[in-house]
Each structure stands twice: as C-alpha cells, then as structure tokens.
Amino acid sequence: MTTLDDIAVLGGPQLPQRRHLITEVPGPRSRELAARRATALPAGLGSSQPFYVAAAGGGVLVDVDGNSFIDLASGIAVTSVGNSAPRVVEQATAQLQAFTHTCFLVNPYEGYVAVAEQLNRLTPGDHPKRTALFNTGAEAVENAVKYARVATGRPGVVVFDRAYHGRSALTMAMTGKAAPYKSGFGPFPGEVYRAPLPSPFSSHGDEETAREAALDALHELVDIQVGADQIACVVVEPVQGEGGFIVPSEGFLPAVADFARQRGILFVADEVQTGLGRTGRWFASEHEGLVPDLVVSAKALAGGLPLAAVTGRADVMDSVHRGGIGGTYSGNPVACAAALAAIETIEAEGLLERAERLGELMTERLRALAAVDARIGDIRGRGAMVAAEVVVPGTHEPDAGAVAGVIAFAQQAGVVALNAGTRNNVLRFLPPLSISDELLLEGFDVLADAFAASR
Ligand SMILES: *Cc1c(COP(=O)(O)O)cnc(C)c1O
C-alpha cells in the first residue's frame, strides 16, 4: 500500500498532469481521515468530495492515497492561476520570511497599498478609485454595503433572485436560496429587497418581454414600495455564481445601472466569483461595458490565500469616517504578496485569453453532448465559467438527480466537478486556468461517459 510519505507533498505545475487512480475513491487514507473528522468536526460542515488532498497544481488534485484527479472546480474559482502557482509560492514565501502580520490598522506595509493600486488600475472605469481589503467575500460585500450606506445616507439594499452573497448575517439576508445557506439561521437584518433577474433560458425565448417585465418589477419595488430615497445600492453578480452561472439577459444590467444612477442609488458588482480573469476579462462587468460604483472581489484574488477587496469611486470610499472600516487580519501581508503574484501571473501568462480558450473548448464539448442528450437544456457562461443546466427533456423542469449522478460518476473516475443552481440541477465548470487542453478534454470525455452511463 502507498504510504503518505510516498506521496509528493510538493504541489504546483510540476506535479504529473494526469488522471490516475490507484485505489478506490475514497481510498483507505481518506477513509481514515473521514473517521477522525466525524469525531472532531460538526456534522453541518460538508465536503462535496470524499477524498483528502495532499498536493495540487496545474490541473490536478492528488489525494492522500496517491490518486490524481482532474480539477474542474479550482476550489470554487479560487485557484485560477493554479494551485501553488510558482510566483505565488515564491512571493508569499518571501513575505512569510519577512513578517507575517502587523495589523494594517497598527503598522501599515507596502503590499496592501500595492494591491489597492493594482485593483484601482484593473477594475472598470478610469475615474479616481480607492480599495479597502478584507478576508472573505462575505465580509467585503458587507463592507461595500457599509460604504454605500454612508455615502448615500440611505439604508436599503436591492438584490436579485437566486443571488449568492455569502453566509454572514447581512449577506445571508442578501442570498436568495434558503437551503442550505439560511435555513434556521434567522432572523436576518432588514432593509434587503429582492428583484427578479431575467435570463435567456428562463425567458423561454422572449428575452425582450422578460427584460421589460423585470425592469417594471424593479421600478415597482424601488419607486412604489420602498421609495428610491431609501435605497443605498443595488448589488448584483454580473454572472450569477451559486445561482447557476446565469448570465442576465443582454442589456438588463446596463439598464439597471442607468436606473440606479438616475435615482442616486449606487451600483455594486459582486465579482467575488467572476473577477480576476475568470470570464476572460479582468472583471465580468466589462462584457457589457458596465462601470460599477463599487466592485467586490475575492475568490481568485490571491491565488488561494484569503483576501477580498472593495474597490470603488474615491468619493464614495472616502465618505466613511476614519476608523470606521477594517479588521485585525484584513489585508494580511502574506495574502497581499500572493495577490500581487497572482495578478502578475495572469498578465505574464496571458490567462485572460486562456480563460476564453478554455471556455470555447468546454462549450464545444457540452454542445456535442447536448446533441445526443436532451437532458442538457441550456449551456451558458462567460470565459472559463461554463455551466450546463440539466432538465427533464423538452421542459424546464430541473433534474437534480442527473447532476448528482454525473458528479458521483466523475468523482469515481477521477474528475472533480461541481453543481450549482437554486434547484441543484446545474453542472458548473471552473477549471484552473493553468489546466492543459488535453487534461480538460479528458475531463469532458469522462463527463460524456457519465451522461451516457445514466441514459
Ligand atoms: C463565494 C461568494 C461570496 C462569498 O465569499 P466567501 O469568501 O465565501 O465569504 C460572495 N459573493 C459571491 C458572488 C460568491 O461567489
């Protein structure tokens, strides 16, 4: 039997880039860890995959039993530059050796300032901007709302159907899916209002009617029910993440941005999942020429280390009183070094173009699959953020069972894929941008087998 010591603990792109199973999944070492976990961790902490990771890099995850899996998830869009990407490892290591923490609120350091400069440069619009750093997506979304409230002097927040903004009290209220994110955790903060968000698939081919209806509903909510002078911001994901990779109907988001601007409401783009190159642009807002007042980034920002940011109009960001924003760990220096390295990697390795290319490959493969499997009702996404919605053939009725079956089959065959969608009937793909064409296509061969096996 393979022992832990036999397994490379060094990750990064030098790991053999292959799908290779040497035990059942989960293997004996993973099962041992699962048994320890069962007595040490609370039951409510889930993991969608049963194997425990020993190393990762390029396009693979290697488990503690020595099995090598194709990674189509990137730890939910985090390791876009690849796991243990060389620049990230090198620059974060150097920072670890220099100092690990001072608290930016006590002793400041250059890395924080440099990350802010980069995000001010890379986010849409060439107006004066400021960036504040945080630890998690939810924390950054909450702080975006704090900025918007102070800048406008208004309390209300408008969010959309199927939104996912996090698991803190305020962001649970902003999230549009009860199970598992909200069930039992209320009461939630008030002043959060939800509006419909039209998509090509949900509008049954009549996008214009759906878009106009959604804009009418937004007007009814904001102008009639709540009062525009009570609304600080609208917060929207330019491509919905957990909600099922829903790209809003073309023209809807620019119309929402205009609607907000006319009423002094700030337009906040939650780009936690879409930002930093995932969709083939630095920020997904760019696909429709949006220039948000505030942009929230997190997941892919620091190559796997926890870091999040709010970047926004200087006048909005400067409206908050001194000392009003911050946190003990916010903008940790090691995470900042990793973020600078991740941004450098995206630029040096042309990863925006790479995201486009991976998206084309995935879309092509899914179209071929849809041609022989009528359960694939919709294929959508932007760049390397691609999903297939799985339905009862010829209808819009969700088939979550088929998605669960495909994911389970893929896992047993050495491929990691994720679900999404408020009905759990969406297969979503977020490969690291460091994956090779060959490995990606092999992963999609396995998915095709998985669909075939359940037909
Ligand atoms: C993941 C996610 C969040 C929450 O980020 P955490 O780091 O998990 O708190 C918020 N918004 C979107 C769009 C996300 O995908």
The ligand as a Gaussian input file, in Angstrom:
#p B3LYP/6-31G(d) Opt

LIG

0 1
 C      -18.331000      32.928000      -2.801000
 C      -19.106000      34.166000      -2.996000
 C      -19.326000      35.072000      -1.944000
 C      -18.876000      34.795000      -0.532000
 O      -17.498000      34.683000      -0.436000
 P      -16.883000      33.983000       0.889000
 O      -15.406000      34.205000       0.725000
 O      -17.277000      32.549000       0.829000
 O      -17.449000      34.688000       2.040000
 C      -19.986000      36.243000      -2.227000
 N      -20.422000      36.516000      -3.466000
 C      -20.236000      35.670000      -4.499000
 C      -20.725000      36.051000      -5.852000
 C      -19.585000      34.462000      -4.298000
 O      -19.417000      33.610000      -5.315000

